[in-house]
Structure formats: structure tokens, C-alpha cells
Amino acid sequence: MEIGTTIVGIIIIAVCIASLVLMSRSNKSKQNNLKKSLVNIALHNHCELTHSEACGNVAIGMDAAKKKLFFVRKKGEENVSRMLDLNGLAKTYVVNLSRTAGEKGELKATDKLELILTFREKNKPDDKLEFYNVENDSLRLMGELQMIEKWNSIFNRFVNGDSIEKM
């Protein structure tokens, strides 16, 4: 009886480990595909990525020398891409739309994360880069919050006169 229980336990553990490994590989493959799309867009625009990162359904990168931003977001089965010129950038900020739950409001759920880019030209509208949306993405964040805060910091240092190439 003990051998049977041990074998069942080993099988259950093996199945759990195998599923975790498969999920990890799938996530890495998705991020690699997003980065490849990002590189292709940069090359198509005669740019070279000096900084890039992928997380969840988003990849972001920039050409520091040409001051160009590249952004790819997977929505459903297609990739939506953007290229922005960072010349004239005035400031950036993060919009974190979230809601609280629980009896005392102790639980916080993020519904949407956006990076807003504001430019010096008054007639140029703000640009929004959506990093996370609960309607299109998984129900849990997978590093998008840290990623958006990192890039917000990079862009604001750039606006304050720091060289992008140092970042």
C-alpha cells in the first residue's frame, strides 16, 4: 500500500513540474517572438535597438542615438506596433487604473497600466502606451508594473537632460 501511494505522489509531482516547465518555455517563446518583432520594426526604420525589454504581452525598446522608441503589444493573435520620435518629449507618467476589494479595501487589483508621453508641442496629443489591460491579458501581472516604472524613469531622466546612451 505504501509503495502505491509513493508512486502516485511521484507521478503527481512529475506532472506539476512538467506543466511548470512547459508554461515557462511558452512564456519565453512568446517574449522572444515579441523581441524579434521589435528588432524587425527597428531595422525597417533604419534604427538599431540600444535598449530593449519584453514582459508579458509587451516589448519596448529604443535607439538612443536616433532618439526613437519602439513598442510592440500582442493583442489577441496580432502584434500592434508603434514607433515614436522622442525629440520634443516633455514628460512621461504612469497611469495605473486599479480597484480595491475586500471588506477593508485591503486587496488591490490592477485593471490597466499605461505610460503617457507628453510632448512640448501643444498641438501634438499625448501618446499612450498600454502595457497591461485585464481585458486582453492574463488576470495577473507578470512584471509589467516593474517594467513600466523602469521605462518611465528612463524617459524622465532623458527629459531632464541625461543621455539615453548612459542608461
Order of alpha helices (4+ residues) and beta strands (2+ residues): alpha-beta-beta-beta-beta-beta-beta-beta-alpha
